[in-house]
Amino acid sequence: MAAAGPAPLLPAEAEALVRALQGTELRDIGGQRWLRQQESVEKLNIHAILSASAGQEQLLTELLVTYAKIPVLIGELICVEIWKHKVFPVLCQLKDFEPRSTLPIYVVLRHEACIINLLETVFFYKELQKQAEAMEFEIALKALSVLRFITDQVESLPLSALTRMLSTHNLPCLLVELVEHCPWSCWEAGKLKKFENGVWHNVPPEDQVKMTKLDGQVWIALLNLLLSPECQRKYHFDGFNRSQLLKLRVFLTDVLVDQLPNLVEMQRFLSHLAVTEPAPPKKDLVLEQVPFIWDHILKKNTGKWKAIAKHQVKHVFCPTEEELKLQARRWAETYSLDMMEALAPDKPRCRVCGAEAAKQCSLCRNEWYCSRACQVQHWQKHKIACNLMAGAPTSMHDLQEKQ
């Protein structure tokens, strides 16, 4: 088994190491105090790499800034650089310089690389995080545009796609959140800024109520989803969804409707939704092909089939008698008759007249009747099947006895 990699430091450990960082003199490089600090920098470097790789919060950056240790690290870096160019060549020319091991030299030379890597990881992670957030924001806005184009074709979408949009992801409510919070618009220093064409720009007062392209994408997507008969038939207008959708009425001002006249239909729909109870959605059987799951399982297990079979024969399909009893007990608790009857959507019906039934065939326990009369009437038809089912072996022991 491969050894586990080093774990990141605990926050308290990282803070203690950062606070202990101090500048050193050129002559002290390589001494015991310097070596102890070199170990601390190495630990912090490993911590920074692991944290950045795992996408965790970069606590180390805040610690280095809070305790003003960035200048200390830069000072150490310069100190080692000077030592390398000025002291080290002289050291090598000394006649009595005959080290038994070059490791101490290597540690000093590597210390420069360690500090550089630590600073690069801290700074680059911070910059990369900003770039990633900006990129993710733009990708999300482009995805919104794509979503709007998809809703244009809502009537011809596959059932599985429409189900994911309305039920799995509840897109109408998500779009309401976008209308409410409008992430492409913000106030900064008392001025309204909006994100358009890839840049943030200040909006003059006369244009602040003007609908942007992104605003239009959201409203058009909502129109396509909520006014489509197919979506209305499949969407679940429960209490929560209705309350969320009715929030849109506050934003449907005359100014907004003038810019997008189709929103008049949205106003009518919301007014109707507020005073009516829509019918429950029609549930359809959704079958989807998901070949990537199949391919993933095949790729993961190709060449292992025989080994898997041997493992299951040994550990799964040959239980002891005690294991069988335990499993049977667990099944009995899970699949008790009371539980199954409680889960059944309908009461049993009489096999003859269809009325609610309370009596069960005592032999096969497979047919239900409302009265003795119906059971007697059906007996001639049921007799053959009843005898077959009643005589079927109920265990391996019964089967061996019949043989």
N, C-alpha and C positions, 0 to 999 in steps of 0.2 A: 504494500500500500504506500502510495506516495505521501510524503510528509506534507502537512498542511502549511500553507504560506503564513508569513507573519501577519498578525492581526493589527489593525490600526490602534493607536494609543487611545486610552480613555481620555476624555476631556480634561480631567484633573491632571493626568500625567503630562499631556501636551502643554498645558498651561505652566506647570512647574518647570519643564525643560525650557520653554520660551523665556520665562522670567529669569532663569539662571544664565542666559547668554550674556557674555561680557567681551569687550574688546581685549585683545592680548598684544603684548609687545613683540617686536620682531625677534628678540632674543629668546623669548619664551616658547617659540614654535617648537613643537616636538616634546616639550616637557610634560610632566604628569598632569598639571592643571589644564594644559592645552589639549592633551589627549582625552581628558574627561569631557571637555567641551566638544571635541571632535566626535565623540560617541553620541553626544546629545544631538548634534547636527545631523548625524547619520540616521538616528531614530526619527527625527522630524522629517527628514527627506523621504524615508520609507512611508511614514504616515501620510505625507502629502500625496505621494504617488498612488497609494492604495485608496485614499479617500477620493481622489479625482477619478480614478478608474471605476470606482463603484458609483460615481455620480452623487456622492453624499455631500452634505453641507460642508463647505470649506471653512471649518472653524479656525484652522491654523492661520488663514489670512487675517482674520479679525484679531487673533492673539498677537501676531507680529506687528500689526498696526497699532493696536491698543497700547502695547508695552514699548513701542518705539524701538523695535529690534531690527527693522529693515536696515537702518544705517549701521548697526553693529555687524550684520552679516556682510554688508558691502565693504565695511572696513576690514573685516577678516579676509575677504576675497582679495582685496588690494594688498594686504599684508603678505599673504601667501604668494601672490604674483611677484611682488618685489623680492621676496626671499628666493623664489625660484630663479630669477634673473640675476640677482646680485650676490646672494650668499651661497647658493648651491654650487655654482662653478668654482668658486674659491674653495669651498669645502672639499670638492673632489680633487683638488690639486695638492692638498695637504699630504705630507709624507706619512704622517701617523694616522691617516684616515683609512683604517682597515676594518670595516664593519663585518661581524660574523653573519649578519643578516641584513638584507636590503629592505626588509619590511618597514622599519620606521621611516625610511625615505619615501617609500611607496605611499605610506599613510599620509604624509604631508602633501605629496604631489596630488594624491587623490582627493584631499580635502578641498582643493580648489574646484574640482569637478563636482563634488558633493554640494558645495554651496551654490554653484551655478545652477545645478539641477533643481535644487530646492527653490531658488528664486524664480527660475523659469516656470516650474510647476505651479507655484503660487500665483504669479502674475498671469501666466498663460491661461490657467483655469478660470481666473476672474474674467479675462478678456473673452475667452472661448464661451463662457457662460452667457455673457452679454450678446455675443454673436449668435449663439444657439437660440436664445430667447427671441431675438429680432427675426431670425430666420423662421422659427416656429410660428411666430405671429403672422408673417407674410404667407406662409404655407397655409395656415388656418383660413386666412381671408380668401386665398385662391380656392381652397376647398369649399368655401361658402358659395363662391360663384359656380363651381361645378355642381354643387348640390341644387342650386336654383335651376340649372339647365336640366338636371335629372327630373325635378318636379314638373318641368314643362311637359314631360312625356309620362306623367303618372298613370294615365289610362292604359298605356301599353307596357308598363313595367311587369316583370315576372312576379308572381304571387309572393315568392320568397323575399324579393327585394322590398316590396311594399310592406310586407309583414315586419321586416327588420326596421324600416323607417318609422312605422307607426307604433309598433308594439315594443320591439327590443330597445330601440334608441329614443322613442317618444319625441320625434323631431318637432312636432308642433310646439311642445312645451320648451324645448331647447331654443327654438326661434323666438319665443316670447322672452326668454332670458336675454337674448341678444338685443331685442328691442328695448328692454328695460335698462340694461347696463351699457350698451353701445361701446364696446372696447376700442373702436376706431375713433372715438371722440373723447377729449379730456380738457379740463381747465388747468391752465398753468399760468401762474402770476396774474390771475384775473382775466386772462385771455383764453378764448375757446380755440382749441387746436383739433384739426381733423386729419386723419391719415388717408391720403388719396394718391394714387399713382406711385406708390412706394415711398412716399415721404410725408412727414408731418408738416403742416403749414397752418399759420394763423388764419382764422376766419373773421372777416370784417363783420361788424354788427348787422349790416343789412342782409348778409348771407347766412346768418346763424340758423334760420329756420328752413333753409334750403335743403332739400333731400339730396344726400350724396348717392353715388352709385352703390355703395355697400348697403345703405339704408334701403334702397330700392330692391336689391337682391333679396333681403330678408322679407320684405312685404310681399314681393311677387311669389316667393316660395310658400309663404303662409296662404296666399290666395289660392295657389295651385293645390295645396294639400287640403285646406279646410272647405273649399267650395267644390271639390271633386265629389261626385256621387259615390264613386268607388271608395274613396277615403272615408267619407262620412259613414258608409256602411261598415267599414272595418275598424274604425277608430273607436276606442272606448272612452266615451264622454262621461267618466265618473266624476265624483265630487271634486277631486283634486284637479283633474285636467280641465274641467269646466271653469273652476276658479282661476286657474292660470290663464286660460284663453280670454276670459272676460276682462283681464287686466289691460288688454289691447284697446278697449274702448276709450281709455284716458288719452291714448296717443293719437287717436283718429280725429284730429282737429280739422277744421275747415281748410286751414292752410295746407295741411298734408294731403287732404283729399283733392284739393285743387291741382296738386302736382301729380297725383296718381289717381285719376277718376275711378278706376276699377275698385278702389277701396270703399266705394259706396256699397258694393255688394257685400263686402266684409262687414260693414256696419249693420246691414240688414241681418246677416247671418248671426252676428253676436247678439243683436236684440232678440232674435228668435230663440237663440240658445239660452238666454237669461230667463225666459219664461216657460220653456218646455223641458220635458225630460226625454232626451233622445233614446231610441231603442238600443238595446245592448248590441255590441258588434257581432257580426256573423263570424263564426270560427270555421276556418277551413283547414283541412289536412295539408300540411306543407312538407313536401319531400324535396330534399336538396341533395345534389351530388357534391361530395366533398373529397375529391380524389387526393388532395394533399395529405389528408390523414392516412389514407391507404398507403400512399407512397412513403410517408414518413415511417410507418410501422414496417413496411417491407425493407426499407433501407437499413433500419435499425436492427432488424433481426435476421436478415439474409445470412444463411450459413449456420444459423443457430437453432434451426427447427428441431433437430434430433436432440440437442442438449436440453431444449425447453421441454420437450416431451419426456425425456428421462427425469428431469427435475419434477415435473408434475406427477409422473407415475409414483415417484418416491415420496413426495411431500404433500400431494393434493388428493390423488385419486385412490389411495390405499390407506384410508384412515383406520384406526383401531376401533374396537367395539365401543370403548368408552368415548372416543371422539364422535362416533356416529350417534350415540345416545345424547351427547351434549348438543350436537348440531340439530338433532331431531327436536330436542327441547326448545332450542332457540327458534326453530321454524314454527313450532307449535305456538310459541308466544307471539311471533310475528304474524302468522296467518291464522289466528284463532277465528272461529266461526262468527263470534260476535263482532270482531273487528271487520271481517269481510262483509257481513251484512250491513254494518254501519256505513261502509264505503260504497255499497251498491247504490246506484242512482235511483233505482225504482224498486218497489216492493215486488215479490214474486207474484206471477200471474197464473191463473188456472190454465192448464193445458187444453181444456175443453172449451170453456166459455169465455175465458179471458178476464174473469173477475179477479179481485185481489185474493190471493191464496194463502192459507195458513197451514195446510196439511201437505206432507211430503211422503212420497213412496217410501215405505219402510225398508224395502229390499235394496233397491239401487240408489235411493236418495238423490235421484236425478230429476224427477218430475214433481210438479206442484199441482195441487187441486184445491178448489174452494169448498168442496163437500164430498162426502162418501159417494153420493150419487154420480158425480162427475168421474170419480176415480173408477167406479165399477163400469161405467159406460166406456171408458177409455182402455180398460184392461185388455181386451182382445187385441188391440193394436200395440199396446205397450208390452205385452207379455214376453214376446221373443227377445226384444232388446233388454228388458229388465232381467231376464234369466241370464243373458250373456254378461251383463255388467255385474250382477250379483255373484256370478260364479267366477269372475276374473280373480287371479291370485293377487293378494294384497301385500305379499312379501316374497322374498327369495325363498324362504322356507316353504311357503305354500306352493310355489312354483315347482320346487324339487319334489314335493309330495305328489303333485299331480302327474309328474313325469314318472 
